[in-house]
Amino acid sequence: MNPYERYVLPKMIDMACGMGEVMSARAKVVPQAVGEVLEIGIGSGLNLQFYDPQKVSAIIGVDPAAQMQTLARKRAAAIDTSVEMIAADVQGIHAETDRFDTIVMTFTLCSIDDPISTLQEMARVLKPNGKLLFCEHGLAPEPSVERWQHRLTPFWKPIAGGCRLNRDIPALMQAGGFIIEELNAEYLSGLRPMSYVYSGSAYKAVKLNKKR
């Protein structure tokens, strides 16, 4: 890890992901979490303030970027819910099948190298009646914006922690074993190639299959 990735990038990500409208988008999704929660890409812990301690029993936060956890631990100390942080991706926690009541994923899927296998693992560890709550930026519907997303991604990715601007979030989630229950999509303020956000909730497909 070079000095930029160790010292500069974590502060830049924390600042960019903690801006007003981004935090407002988080605040609409995270309070819906219940029970034992797995947060994918906990990063610097920006979501922690939005969990409802009356509804959440524990939070397990995973993120391979261990350098982000200093800020996350400070934020975890300020809330009443138990928080455990693991410096690994979701495959690295070796959780049992059907363990978690809720999975939370915000502004994370863009930087995961193998999103489908990660989503499949998330589906495995989510309870059949559990929910995936998500808020992710991704591919815009307008062709002109989409073209810019494809053009910019090769240049943007190395300086933004692996972030891709052009991921089709609903398609990836469906390919990874989820059925989208609620989907909202909108532009936040800022440059359009970087600000189209999908949010909502999803169940793992096995839940629907069991109903048949």
C-alpha positions in Angstrom: 0.0 0.0 0.0 1.5 3.3 -1.0 1.3 6.5 1.1 -1.6 7.9 -1.0 -3.7 4.8 -0.3 -2.7 4.7 3.4 -3.0 8.3 4.4 -4.7 10.5 1.8 -7.3 8.3 0.3 -9.1 7.4 3.5 -9.6 11.1 4.4 -10.8 11.9 0.9 -13.3 9.0 0.9 -14.6 9.9 4.4 -15.0 13.6 3.3 -16.7 12.7 -0.1 -18.9 10.0 1.3 -19.9 12.2 4.3 -21.3 15.1 2.3 -24.8 16.4 3.0 -26.9 14.7 0.3 -24.9 11.5 0.6 -25.5 11.4 4.3 -29.2 12.1 3.8 -29.4 9.2 1.4 -27.8 7.0 4.1 -30.3 8.3 6.7 -33.2 7.0 4.6 -31.9 3.5 4.4 -29.9 2.5 7.5 -32.6 3.1 10.2 -34.6 0.3 8.6 -32.0 -2.3 9.8 -33.1 -4.7 12.5 -31.6 -7.6 14.6 -28.1 -8.7 13.9 -26.7 -6.6 11.1 -23.8 -7.2 8.7 -22.5 -4.0 7.1 -20.6 -4.5 3.9 -17.8 -1.9 3.5 -18.2 -0.2 6.8 -15.3 2.1 5.9 -14.9 5.0 8.4 -18.3 4.2 10.0 -20.4 6.9 8.5 -23.5 4.8 8.8 -23.2 4.1 12.5 -25.0 7.1 13.7 -28.2 6.1 11.8 -28.7 2.7 13.4 -31.7 2.5 15.7 -30.4 1.0 19.0 -34.0 -0.1 19.9 -34.1 -2.3 16.8 -30.5 -3.4 16.2 -28.8 -5.9 18.6 -25.3 -6.0 17.1 -23.4 -4.8 14.0 -20.7 -6.7 12.3 -18.8 -4.4 9.9 -16.5 -5.8 7.3 -14.1 -3.9 5.1 -10.7 -5.0 3.7 -9.4 -1.4 4.1 -8.1 -1.7 7.6 -6.7 1.9 7.4 -10.3 3.2 7.5 -11.1 1.6 10.9 -9.5 4.3 13.1 -12.3 6.7 12.4 -14.9 3.9 12.4 -13.8 2.8 16.0 -14.3 6.4 17.2 -17.8 6.5 15.7 -18.6 3.1 17.1 -17.7 4.3 20.6 -20.3 7.0 20.3 -23.3 4.7 19.8 -25.1 2.3 22.2 -25.1 -0.7 19.9 -22.3 -3.3 19.9 -20.0 -3.0 16.9 -17.4 -5.5 15.7 -15.2 -4.6 12.8 -13.3 -7.1 10.7 -10.6 -6.1 8.3 -11.7 -8.5 5.5 -14.2 -8.8 2.7 -17.4 -10.7 3.3 -15.9 -14.0 2.3 -13.3 -13.6 5.0 -15.7 -13.7 8.0 -16.8 -17.3 7.4 -20.2 -16.6 8.8 -22.7 -19.4 9.1 -25.6 -19.7 6.6 -28.8 -17.7 7.3 -27.1 -15.8 10.2 -28.0 -12.2 9.7 -31.3 -10.4 10.0 -30.2 -7.4 7.9 -27.3 -6.6 5.5 -26.5 -3.0 4.9 -24.5 -1.9 1.9 -23.9 1.8 1.0 -21.6 3.2 -1.6 -19.6 0.0 -1.6 -20.5 -2.2 -4.6 -18.7 0.2 -6.9 -15.3 -0.8 -5.5 -15.7 -4.6 -5.1 -13.7 -6.5 -7.7 -16.0 -9.5 -7.9 -19.5 -8.1 -7.1 -21.5 -11.1 -8.1 -19.7 -13.6 -5.9 -19.8 -11.1 -3.1 -23.5 -10.7 -3.4 -23.9 -14.5 -3.6 -22.1 -14.8 -0.3 -24.3 -12.0 1.2 -27.3 -14.0 0.1 -25.9 -17.1 1.8 -25.5 -15.5 5.2 -28.8 -13.5 5.1 -31.8 -15.1 6.8 -34.6 -16.3 4.5 -36.8 -13.5 5.9 -34.0 -11.0 6.1 -33.4 -7.8 4.1 -30.6 -6.3 2.2 -30.7 -2.5 2.5 -28.7 -0.7 -0.1 -27.7 2.8 -1.4 -25.3 2.7 -4.3 -24.3 5.0 -7.1 -24.1 3.5 -10.5 -25.1 3.5 -14.2 -27.3 6.4 -15.2 -30.3 6.0 -17.5 -29.4 8.8 -19.9 -27.2 7.6 -22.8 -25.1 10.7 -22.7 -24.3 10.4 -19.0 -23.7 6.7 -19.4 -21.1 7.3 -22.1 -19.2 9.7 -19.8 -19.4 7.1 -17.0 -17.7 4.5 -19.3 -15.1 7.0 -20.5 -14.2 8.3 -17.0 -14.1 5.0 -15.1 -10.6 3.9 -16.2 -9.2 7.2 -15.0 -11.4 7.5 -11.9 -10.9 4.0 -10.5 -7.2 4.3 -9.6 -7.6 7.5 -7.7 -10.9 6.7 -6.0 -10.2 3.5 -4.2 -11.3 1.2 -7.0 -14.6 3.0 -7.6 -16.4 2.3 -10.9 -18.9 4.8 -12.1 -20.6 2.5 -14.6 -22.0 -0.4 -12.6 -25.6 -1.5 -13.3 -26.6 -2.0 -9.6 -30.0 -3.6 -10.1 -28.6 -6.1 -12.6 -25.7 -7.0 -10.4 -28.0 -7.6 -7.4 -30.3 -9.8 -9.4 -27.3 -11.8 -10.8 -26.0 -12.2 -7.2 -29.2 -13.9 -6.0 -31.4 -11.1 -4.8 -35.0 -10.0 -5.7 -35.4 -6.2 -5.4 -38.4 -5.3 -3.3 -38.1 -1.6 -3.4 -36.0 0.5 -5.7 -35.6 4.3 -5.8 -33.2 6.1 -8.2 -32.2 9.7 -8.5 -29.4 12.1 -9.1 -27.8 13.7 -6.1 -26.2 17.1 -6.5 -22.9 17.1 -8.2 -21.5 15.9 -11.6 -24.0 13.6 -13.2 -21.6 10.7 -14.0 -20.8 10.4 -10.3 -24.1 11.1 -8.7 -26.8 8.7 -9.9 -27.9 6.7 -6.8 -30.0 3.6 -6.4 -31.5 2.8 -3.0 -34.0 0.4 -1.6 -34.3 -3.1 -0.2 -34.1 -6.7 -1.5 -34.6 -10.3 -0.4 -32.6 -13.2 -1.3 -34.2 -15.2 -4.0 -34.6 -18.4 -1.9 -37.2 -16.7 0.2 -39.5 -16.2 -2.8 -38.8 -19.7 -4.0 -39.8 -21.2 -0.7 -43.2 -19.5 -1.0 -44.1 -21.4 -4.2 
